[in-house]
Amino acid sequence: MTIATVAGCSTEPTPTALELTGDLRTHDPALVAGQGDDPWFVYSTGDVKVGLGAPQIRKSTDQGHTWEMVGTAWTAAGDPAWVRDLIPGVQNFWAPELYFHDGLWYLYYTASTFGSNLSAIGLATSPTLDPADPDFAWTDQGEVIHSAPGQTNYNCIDAAIVEDEDGQPWLFFGSFWGGIFQVPLDWSTGKPVAGVEPVKVASRLGVANNPIEAAYVIHHGDYFYLFFSRDSCCQGVDSTYNVAVGRSSSIDGPYVDAEGTDLVMGGGTPVLWADGAMIGPGGQSVSGDYLGFHYYDGDDGGNFRLAIHQMTWDDDGWPQAMIEA
């Protein structure tokens, strides 16, 4: 972490960017920053050409600087057949989320096709993230929640998990359509509490097509922070993706930005935006104070790649992630 100095006086710490090398071709990274000498992992959106599109796994053994692709969450033999029946046309699995609970890693993944809300979030569990560990094995636990045209006003993609102060887990999800929603989960199944309907917590009120998605929620200090990506993803150098945030003192909201505007009403405090060759940053996750995200590299024809910024927090408790020139 750097400390800015003016006339010999220290000011607040500023965000820093990790210098990354290796295999960085990731989209929608789920970052897990290891403690001490423990390895770091990134699970990311799969490639149809590898393992029938299972989430990809990358590993770093030098605190997140050098990355190697080490496999996929499952091979073709472990492909969840129920997804193919429920969501015809699925080619790969998107936007994984990783959460550790009671000795198991929970992997929430998305099945959909671009531009449709015929979508589902599935769940798999494993005792370890590392394919090199003999205990590595993702066991599919089936469907968590799904959406369909004409049946739901939400789109079941981009899962994010957080626990409240009482240890109750919550699922945040959503994209375009109605926006971002939340629903409580039951740890005994990792799936929504029976009989509880999802509730909207964020949208782009007044913006055509409601371009908001990729929720990620953390508990920091006295607040729950809801990070989200907005505007246009997946267009290479024409992408307009950017990251914003709101917060709430209660897990069920309301989530507001630094100006006090409710996220349901279109609020959002900017966290990360295009800067030079870093175009369309988004699809973010947070591990500790590290913000992992993808962007489209203007110096490399718009190819997508991984970036990791170590965030800082301002005096009012808002995250800072942009790097000063």
C-alpha positions as CSV (number, residue, x, y, z in Angstrom):
1,M,0.0,0.0,0.0
2,T,1.3,3.4,-0.9
3,I,1.2,6.6,1.2
4,A,0.9,9.8,-0.7
5,T,3.0,12.7,0.7
6,V,2.6,16.4,0.2
7,A,5.3,18.8,1.4
8,G,6.7,16.0,3.6
9,C,3.3,15.2,5.3
10,S,1.6,11.9,5.0
11,T,-2.0,11.8,3.8
12,E,-4.5,9.0,3.6
13,P,-3.3,5.7,1.9
14,T,-4.3,5.4,-1.7
15,P,-5.3,2.3,-3.7
16,T,-2.7,0.2,-5.4
17,A,-2.7,-2.1,-8.4
18,L,-1.1,-5.5,-8.2
19,E,1.4,-6.1,-11.0
20,L,0.0,-9.3,-12.7
21,T,1.7,-11.7,-15.0
22,G,0.9,-15.2,-16.4
23,D,-2.5,-16.4,-17.7
24,L,-4.8,-13.5,-17.1
25,R,-7.6,-14.3,-19.6
26,T,-10.5,-14.2,-17.1
27,H,-14.0,-12.9,-17.2
28,D,-16.2,-12.3,-14.0
29,P,-13.4,-13.4,-11.6
30,A,-14.3,-14.8,-8.2
31,L,-11.2,-13.9,-6.2
32,V,-10.0,-15.7,-3.0
33,A,-6.9,-14.0,-1.6
34,G,-4.9,-16.5,0.5
35,Q,-3.7,-15.7,4.0
36,G,0.0,-15.5,4.5
37,D,1.8,-18.0,2.2
38,D,-1.5,-19.7,1.2
39,P,-2.2,-19.7,-2.5
40,W,-4.7,-17.3,-4.1
41,F,-7.4,-18.5,-6.5
42,V,-9.6,-17.0,-9.2
43,Y,-12.6,-19.0,-10.5
44,S,-14.1,-17.4,-13.6
45,T,-16.5,-17.8,-16.4
46,G,-15.9,-21.0,-18.4
47,D,-15.0,-21.5,-22.0
48,V,-17.2,-23.8,-24.2
49,K,-14.1,-25.4,-25.6
50,V,-12.9,-26.6,-22.2
51,G,-14.8,-29.0,-19.9
52,L,-18.1,-28.1,-21.6
53,G,-17.8,-24.6,-20.3
54,A,-17.2,-25.3,-16.6
55,P,-15.8,-22.4,-14.5
56,Q,-12.1,-22.0,-15.0
57,I,-9.6,-22.1,-12.1
58,R,-6.4,-20.0,-11.9
59,K,-3.9,-20.1,-9.0
60,S,-1.2,-17.9,-7.7
61,T,1.5,-18.9,-5.2
62,D,3.1,-15.4,-4.9
63,Q,0.3,-13.4,-3.3
64,G,-1.7,-12.7,-6.4
65,H,1.0,-11.6,-8.8
66,T,1.7,-14.6,-11.1
67,W,-1.3,-16.6,-12.4
68,E,-1.5,-20.1,-13.9
69,M,-4.6,-21.8,-15.2
70,V,-4.8,-25.1,-13.2
71,G,-8.0,-26.6,-14.5
72,T,-11.8,-26.3,-14.4
73,A,-14.3,-26.9,-11.6
74,W,-15.4,-30.1,-13.3
75,T,-14.7,-32.0,-16.5
76,A,-17.2,-33.0,-19.1
77,A,-18.1,-36.1,-17.0
78,G,-19.3,-33.8,-14.2
79,D,-21.4,-31.6,-16.3
80,P,-24.7,-30.8,-14.5
81,A,-27.2,-32.4,-16.9
82,W,-30.2,-30.7,-15.2
83,V,-28.9,-27.3,-16.6
84,R,-29.0,-28.5,-20.2
85,D,-32.6,-29.6,-19.7
86,L,-33.8,-26.4,-18.0
87,I,-31.8,-23.8,-20.1
88,P,-31.5,-25.0,-23.7
89,G,-28.5,-23.6,-25.6
90,V,-26.2,-23.2,-22.6
91,Q,-22.6,-23.1,-23.8
92,N,-20.7,-22.2,-20.7
93,F,-21.2,-21.4,-17.0
94,W,-20.8,-17.7,-16.0
95,A,-19.9,-15.6,-13.0
96,P,-19.0,-18.0,-10.3
97,E,-19.2,-17.0,-6.6
98,L,-17.2,-18.7,-3.9
99,Y,-18.1,-18.8,-0.2
100,F,-16.7,-20.9,2.6
101,H,-19.0,-22.3,5.3
102,D,-18.6,-25.1,7.9
103,G,-15.7,-26.8,6.2
104,L,-17.0,-26.6,2.6
105,W,-16.6,-24.3,-0.3
106,Y,-19.9,-23.3,-2.0
107,L,-19.6,-22.6,-5.7
108,Y,-22.6,-20.7,-7.1
109,Y,-22.6,-20.6,-10.9
110,T,-24.8,-19.1,-13.7
111,A,-26.5,-20.9,-16.6
112,S,-28.0,-18.7,-19.3
113,T,-27.7,-17.4,-22.8
114,F,-26.8,-13.9,-23.7
115,G,-29.7,-11.4,-23.6
116,S,-32.2,-13.8,-22.1
117,N,-33.8,-14.1,-18.6
118,L,-34.3,-17.9,-19.1
119,S,-31.6,-18.4,-16.5
120,A,-30.6,-20.4,-13.5
121,I,-28.2,-20.3,-10.6
122,G,-26.8,-23.7,-9.6
123,L,-24.7,-24.8,-6.6
124,A,-21.8,-27.2,-6.2
125,T,-19.7,-27.9,-3.0
126,S,-16.1,-29.0,-2.4
127,P,-13.8,-29.2,0.6
128,T,-11.1,-27.4,-1.3
129,L,-10.6,-25.0,-4.2
130,D,-7.3,-26.5,-5.3
131,P,-7.3,-29.2,-8.1
132,A,-3.9,-30.3,-6.8
133,D,-5.5,-31.3,-3.5
134,P,-6.5,-35.0,-3.4
135,D,-9.8,-34.0,-1.7
136,F,-10.7,-31.7,-4.6
137,A,-14.1,-32.6,-6.0
138,W,-17.1,-30.4,-6.8
139,T,-20.4,-32.2,-6.0
140,D,-23.3,-30.6,-7.9
141,Q,-26.2,-29.7,-5.5
142,G,-28.6,-28.8,-8.3
143,E,-30.7,-25.7,-8.9
144,V,-30.8,-22.8,-6.5
145,I,-33.2,-20.5,-8.3
146,H,-34.3,-19.8,-11.9
147,S,-36.1,-17.2,-14.0
148,A,-38.1,-17.4,-17.2
149,P,-39.6,-14.9,-19.7
150,G,-43.2,-14.0,-18.7
151,Q,-42.8,-15.6,-15.3
152,T,-40.4,-13.5,-13.3
153,N,-39.4,-9.8,-13.4
154,Y,-35.8,-10.7,-12.6
155,N,-32.9,-12.6,-14.2
156,C,-31.2,-15.3,-12.2
157,I,-27.5,-14.7,-12.9
158,D,-24.5,-13.3,-11.0
159,A,-24.9,-14.8,-7.6
160,A,-23.3,-13.2,-4.5
161,I,-23.4,-14.6,-1.0
162,V,-23.0,-12.8,2.3
163,E,-23.9,-13.6,5.9
164,D,-25.6,-11.1,8.3
165,E,-24.6,-10.6,11.9
166,D,-26.6,-13.6,13.0
167,G,-25.0,-16.0,10.5
168,Q,-28.0,-16.0,8.2
169,P,-26.8,-16.3,4.6
170,W,-28.3,-14.2,1.8
171,L,-28.2,-14.5,-2.0
172,F,-28.0,-11.3,-4.1
173,F,-28.5,-11.8,-7.8
174,G,-29.9,-10.1,-11.0
175,S,-29.2,-8.5,-14.3
176,F,-31.1,-5.9,-16.3
177,W,-34.9,-6.8,-16.2
178,G,-36.0,-5.8,-12.7
179,G,-32.5,-5.2,-11.4
180,I,-30.7,-6.7,-8.4
181,F,-32.6,-8.8,-5.8
182,Q,-31.9,-10.5,-2.5
183,V,-33.4,-13.5,-0.8
184,P,-32.4,-15.3,2.4
185,L,-30.8,-18.8,2.2
186,D,-30.9,-21.9,4.4
187,W,-27.4,-23.2,5.1
188,S,-28.7,-26.8,5.3
189,T,-29.3,-26.7,1.6
190,G,-27.5,-23.5,0.4
191,K,-30.8,-22.6,-1.3
192,P,-33.5,-20.0,-0.6
193,V,-35.7,-20.2,2.5
194,A,-38.9,-21.9,1.6
195,G,-41.8,-19.5,0.8
196,V,-39.7,-16.3,0.7
197,E,-39.8,-14.2,-2.5
198,P,-36.9,-12.2,-3.7
199,V,-36.9,-8.4,-3.0
200,K,-35.4,-5.7,-5.2
201,V,-32.5,-3.8,-3.8
202,A,-31.0,-1.9,-6.8
203,S,-31.9,-0.8,-10.3
204,R,-31.0,1.9,-12.9
205,L,-34.2,3.8,-12.7
206,G,-34.7,5.9,-15.8
207,V,-31.9,4.2,-17.8
208,A,-33.0,2.2,-20.9
209,N,-32.9,-1.6,-20.4
210,N,-31.9,-1.2,-16.7
211,P,-28.2,-2.0,-17.3
212,I,-27.2,-3.3,-13.8
213,E,-25.7,-6.7,-12.7
214,A,-22.8,-8.5,-11.0
215,A,-23.7,-7.8,-7.4
216,Y,-21.1,-8.4,-4.8
217,V,-21.8,-7.8,-1.1
218,I,-19.4,-7.5,1.9
219,H,-19.8,-6.6,5.5
220,H,-17.2,-4.0,6.4
221,G,-17.3,-2.0,9.7
222,D,-20.9,-0.9,10.4
223,Y,-22.3,-1.5,6.9
224,F,-23.1,-4.0,4.3
225,Y,-21.6,-2.7,0.9
226,L,-23.3,-3.7,-2.3
227,F,-20.9,-3.4,-5.3
228,F,-22.4,-3.7,-8.8
229,S,-21.5,-3.3,-12.4
230,R,-23.5,-1.1,-14.7
231,D,-23.8,-0.2,-18.3
232,S,-22.5,-2.3,-21.2
233,C,-20.3,-5.4,-20.8
234,C,-18.8,-7.7,-23.3
235,Q,-18.3,-5.3,-26.2
236,G,-14.5,-5.2,-26.2
237,V,-13.1,-1.6,-26.6
238,D,-16.7,-0.4,-27.0
239,S,-17.7,-1.6,-23.5
240,T,-18.9,1.0,-21.0
241,Y,-19.0,-1.2,-17.9
242,N,-18.1,0.5,-14.6
243,V,-18.4,-0.4,-10.9
244,A,-20.5,1.5,-8.3
245,V,-21.5,0.8,-4.7
246,G,-24.1,1.6,-2.1
247,R,-24.3,0.6,1.6
248,S,-26.8,-0.2,4.3
249,S,-26.6,-0.7,8.0
250,S,-29.0,-3.6,7.6
251,I,-28.6,-6.6,5.3
252,D,-32.1,-6.1,3.8
253,G,-31.5,-2.4,3.0
254,P,-32.3,0.1,1.9
255,Y,-28.9,0.5,0.2
256,V,-27.9,4.1,-0.5
257,D,-25.0,5.9,-2.2
258,A,-22.8,8.6,-0.7
259,E,-25.4,11.2,-1.6
260,G,-28.1,9.3,0.2
261,T,-29.9,8.1,-3.0
262,D,-31.5,4.7,-2.8
263,L,-30.0,2.2,-5.2
264,V,-33.5,1.1,-6.2
265,M,-34.0,4.7,-7.4
266,G,-30.8,4.6,-9.5
267,G,-28.2,5.5,-6.9
268,G,-24.6,4.4,-6.9
269,T,-21.3,5.9,-5.9
270,P,-18.6,5.3,-8.5
271,V,-15.8,2.9,-7.5
272,L,-14.1,1.9,-10.8
273,W,-14.4,3.3,-14.4
274,A,-12.5,3.3,-17.7
275,D,-9.0,4.7,-17.4
276,G,-6.5,4.7,-20.4
277,A,-6.2,1.2,-21.8
278,M,-8.4,-0.2,-18.9
279,I,-11.8,-0.2,-20.7
280,G,-15.1,-1.4,-19.2
281,P,-13.9,-2.7,-15.8
282,G,-16.5,-4.8,-14.0
283,G,-17.6,-8.3,-13.1
284,Q,-16.0,-7.7,-9.7
285,S,-15.5,-9.6,-6.5
286,V,-13.9,-8.6,-3.2
287,S,-11.6,-10.7,-1.0
288,G,-10.3,-8.8,2.1
289,D,-9.5,-5.4,0.7
290,Y,-8.7,-6.7,-2.7
291,L,-11.0,-6.0,-5.6
292,G,-10.7,-8.4,-8.5
293,F,-12.3,-7.6,-11.8
294,H,-12.0,-8.0,-15.6
295,Y,-11.5,-5.3,-18.1
296,Y,-10.9,-5.0,-21.9
297,D,-7.4,-4.1,-22.8
298,G,-7.2,-1.2,-25.2
299,D,-3.5,-2.0,-25.8
300,D,-4.3,-5.6,-26.8
301,G,-7.3,-5.3,-29.2
302,G,-9.9,-5.3,-26.5
303,N,-9.1,-8.8,-25.1
304,F,-10.4,-9.3,-21.6
305,R,-8.0,-9.8,-18.7
306,L,-7.8,-9.9,-14.9
307,A,-6.9,-7.0,-12.7
308,I,-6.6,-6.8,-8.9
309,H,-6.6,-3.5,-6.9
310,Q,-6.0,-3.2,-3.2
311,M,-8.8,-0.9,-2.1
312,T,-8.6,1.7,0.7
313,W,-11.5,3.3,2.6
314,D,-12.0,7.1,3.0
315,D,-12.8,8.9,6.2
316,D,-16.6,8.4,5.6
317,G,-16.2,4.7,5.1
318,W,-16.5,4.5,1.3
319,P,-14.2,2.2,-0.8
320,Q,-11.6,3.7,-3.1
321,A,-10.2,1.6,-6.0
322,M,-9.1,4.0,-8.8
323,I,-5.3,4.3,-9.1
324,E,-3.8,7.8,-9.2
325,A,-1.6,8.6,-12.2
